[in-house]
Amino acid sequence: LSHIVRKKQAVGHRLAVIFSIAIAWALAGILTSAGAYKHSSQETQSSCRTDHSGLIGSSAWIQFPYPFQWGRPTLNVANGFAMMAAAFVALIESTGVFMVAAKYGSATPVPPSISNRGISWLGIGIMLDGMFGTGTGATASVENAGLLAVNRVGSRRVIQVSAGFMLLFSVFGKFGAVLASIPLPIFAAVYCVLFAYVASAGIGMLQFCNLNSFRTKFIIGITLFMGLSVPQYFNEFLLVTGHGPVYTHSRAFNSMMQVIFTSPATVATILGLFLDLTLERHHRATRLDSGRHWLEKFFSYNSDTRSEEFYALPANLDKYFPPV
C-alpha cells in the first residue's frame, strides 16, 4: 500500500501542471457554454472565453506547411538588422536556458562547445522559420526549462515525443486550434510558476560567488536593477512617443537598439559582463570572488567523463556535429 501511495504522489507531482491546465480549461469551457461571459466586457471575453477567436471552426483539418507559401522572400535592410539584433537577444537568452536545463536535469554545467552547437542549431531553426513564414524566430523555451523543474523528468525521449506532437499539430490544424483555445490567463498562471523556477536557478548560480564581497554585491545589484528598469523605460517611451529613446535618421539602428534594450536578460548580461571584466579586474581576490575557478574544469568537453553521458547526440550524430 505504501508503494502505491508513493507512486501516486510521484505521478501527481509530475503531472501537476497538466492537471491544473485541464481543470481550469474545462471550467472555462463550461462557463463559456453556459453564457457566463455573454454580457461581460470585450476584454474579459477575449481573455476568458474558449471560442472568442473562432480558431477551431476556421482552421483546416489537414494542411501541410511548405516553404515560401506566403510568397517570395523580400529584403528590407531595417528589418534585417532588427532580426539580427533579435537573434543576438535569442543567443543570450537561450544560453541562460541551457544552463537552467542542465541544472534541473542533474547534468554537469554546459561546456562552451555544447552551447555553441545548440546556438548553431538555433540559427538553422531561425532560417527555417523564415522559409516557412512564421511570425517569430526560434529560441530556447524558458517555460520548458521551468517545466523540467516541476515534473523532474530530464529525459531526452520526452523532448523527442513532444517534437513529434508539435509536427503533428502543425499538419492537423483542428488539434492545434483546440490547444490554442486555452484562455491566456491560464497560461499566465502557469508562467508564474515556471518562471519562478527559472529565476531561482539563475539566483542559485550565485552560490559559486563570494557574496560577502562588496564588488560582487555591487555587480549583482546594479545588474538586476538595470536589467529590469532599462527595458521598462524603453517600452514606456515607445508607448508614449511612438518611437524609442534611440531615435536617429537610421531606422535600422533604431530597431536594433530597441530590440536589444527591451530584453531584460540581454541588458543584464551586457552590463554584468562589462562590470566583471573591468571592475577591479587585476585585484588578486577578484578571480576567487567571481567563482570562476569552480567552473573551469567544465570549460572543456573532454575534461569531465560525464559530458558524453549528458551531451552526446543520439544516433551517433557526434561524428558529424562534434562538440568543438
N, C-alpha and C positions, 0 to 999 in steps of 0.2 A: 504493500500500500504506500509506503514512504517513497518507493521508487516512482510510482505513478504520480504522486503529488509533485515530486521534484521535476519530473518530465513535463507536467502541465505548467509549472511555473516557468520553465525554460521556454516553452512554446509561447506563453503569454508575454514574456519579455521580448522575444524576437519578433513577434507579430503585433506588438502593441500599437505601432503606428498604423499598420494596415487596418486593424480592428477599429481604431479611432476614426480613421477616414471613412470606413464603410458605414459606421453608425451615424456619424454626422451627415454624410452624403444621403443616406436613406431617410433621415429625418428631414433634410432639406427637400428631398423629392416628395415626401408625404405632404409637407406644408405647401409646396408648390401646387400639387394636385388638388389639395383641399381649398385652394384660393386664399391662403393666408396673406399673400403678398399682393392681392389683386388691387387694393386701394392704397398701397404703400407708394412712397416716392420712387422716382425713376432710379435714383442712386441705390436705394435699398433693393429694388428688383434686380438691377444689374449685378448686385453683389451676392444675393441670396437665392435667386431662382435657378433652377437647373435646366430651364428651357428658354432663357431670355434671349439667346442669340440664334436660335434655330439651327444649331450646328448639326444635330442628329438628322433632321429632316432634309437639310440641303446638301449633306455630304453624300458622295457616291459610295456604292457598295465596294467596288473594286476600281482602283485607279493606280496605274504604275507610273511612278515619277521617272523622268528621264532628263538628261542634261539639256540645258538651253530651251526648256519648254516655254519660258516666258519671253523668248526672242534672243537675238544675238547679243553678246556682251558689248557694253559700251564703256568708254574710258573717260572718266572725269577726274581731273588732277586733284581737286579739292577733296572729293570723296575718297580717292585712292590714298591720299596722305592720312585722312581720318581713319581709314581702315587699317593702315599700318600702325597708327597710334593705338587703335583698338587691339591689334594683335600684340603690341607691346604690353598693354594692360593685361590681356589674357595670359601672356607669358608669366608675368609676375604673380597673378592670382592663382594660376594653375600650379606654379611651383609650391606655393603655400599649401594647396590642396594635396599635392603629392606627399608632403611632409606629414600632414594630418592623417592621410590614409595609411601611411606607413606606421604611424604611432598607434592608431586604433586597430590596425591589422597585426599588431605584435611583431612587426618586422624591424630590421635594423634601419638606421637613418639612411635616407635615399642618397646614394652616391651621385656626384655631379654628372657622370656619364649616363646614368639612368634617367635623370631629369632631362638631359639634352635629347635623349632618344624619345622620351614622352612628348617634349615640346616639338620635335620634328614631326611626330605623328599628328600633333595638333595643327601644324602648318598644312599638312596634307588634307586634314579634315576641313580646314577653312577654304582651301582650294576647291574641294568637292562641294562645299556649301555654296560657293559662288557659281559653280557649274549648274547645280540643281536649283538655284534661285531661292535659297532660304533667306529669311529676313535677317538672321543674325549669323555670326560665325561660331566656330566650335571652341569650347573651353572646358576645362575640368569642372565637374559638378561639385560645388560646395555642399549641396544638400545630400548627395550620395556619401560624401565623407562623413557628414554628421550621422547619416543613417547607419553607417558602419559601426559607429559607437553605440547606437541604440540597439540594433539587433545582434551585435557581436558575431557577425558572420563574415569573416575575412576570407572568402572563397572566390577564386578566380572563376569557377564554374558558374557562380551566381551571376557575375557580370556578363558572361557569355550568353546565358539564357535570357537575361534582361535585354541584351542587344538584339537577340533573335526576336523577342516580342516587339521591340521598337520597329524593326524592319517589317514585321507582320502588320502592325497597326498603320504603318505608312502606306501599305497596299490596300488593306481593307479599311476604308475610310470610316465606316459606321462605328467600328470598335474604337478607333482613335477619337471620334467625336463624342462617344459616351464618356470617355475619360476626361475629355476637355470640358464636359458639362459640370464637372465638380466646382462648386462655388469657390470663389477666390478667398473668402475668409477662412475656409478650411485649410487651404494651402498656407495662409498667413500663420495660423495657429501651429501647424506642423513646423514651419520655418523657425518659429520662436524656439522650439526645442532643438532642432538640428543645428541652427547657427550658434546656439549656446554651447553645444559640444565642440564645434569647430573653434570658437573663440577660446574656450577653456584649453584646448590642445595647444593653441598658439601661446597662451599665457604659460602653459606647462613647460614650454621650451626655455623659459627664463630660469628654470632651475639650474641650468649649467652656468649662469652668470653669477657674479658676486653682487647680490642685491644690497649689500651694505656699502658699496662704492657709490660716492656721490656722482661720479661720471656716469655710471650705469643708470642711476636714478634719473639723472637729467635726460639722458637719451631716451629712456623708456617714456618718461612723462611728456616730453615735447613731441615725441613721435606719435603717441596716442592722441594728444590734444590736436596737433596739426592735421593728423590723418582724418579726424572727424570734422574739424571746423573748416578746413580749406574746401573740401568738396561741397559742404553745405553752403559756403559763401558763393561758390561758382554757380551752383544750382539756383539759389535765390536771386543772384544778379541776372541770370538768364531769364528767370521768370518775370522779373520786374521790368527790365530794359529791353528784352528781346534779343540780346546778344551777350556774350560772355565778357568777363573783365578784360581779357586779352582781345582787343578789337583793333586790328590793323587793316591795311589795304589788301593783305593776302588772306583770302578765305581759307586756303589750305592750312596756313599756320594757325589761324583762329580755331579751326576744327580740331587740329592736333592738340592744342593746349587745352581745349575744353574737354576732350575725351580723357586726356591724361590726368588732369587735375580734378575731375569729378569721380575718380576711383579712390576710395579711402585706402585700399591696400597699396596702390601704386604710390600715392603721396607719402604714406608712412614708410614704405620700403626705401624710396629715394632719399628721404630726409634721414632715416636711421642709418642707411649705408654711408651717406656723406659724413654724418657726425662720427660714426665709428671709425672711419678712415682718416679723419682729420683731428679730432679732439684728443689731445694728449697721446698722440699716436706713438711717440718714441719713449714714453714712460715705461719702465720695466714691468710695472704691475698691470698695464693695460691688457696685455695678451691673456693673462690669467683671469682678470676680471670679466673679460668677454666670454669666457668659457669655450673658446675656440679649440683649446688643446684637448677637450673631451671628445670632440668630434673628428679630430684629424685622422684617426685610424679608419674612418669610413669614407674618406675622400676618394680612395681608390677602390674599384670594383673587386679587385683580386686580393685586397688586404684582409678581407673577412671571409671565412669559409661559408658563412650563411648567406652570402649575397646571391649565389646561384639558386639557392632554395627559394628565395623571396622574389628575385627579379629576373630569373631566366624566362625567356619566351617559350610558349608551348610549340609543339611540332618541330622542334629543332630549328626555330627561326633565328636563334642567336647566330647561326652560321652566316645568315645574310644580313642581319642587323646586329652586329657585335656591339657590346657596351664599351665604347672607346671614348 
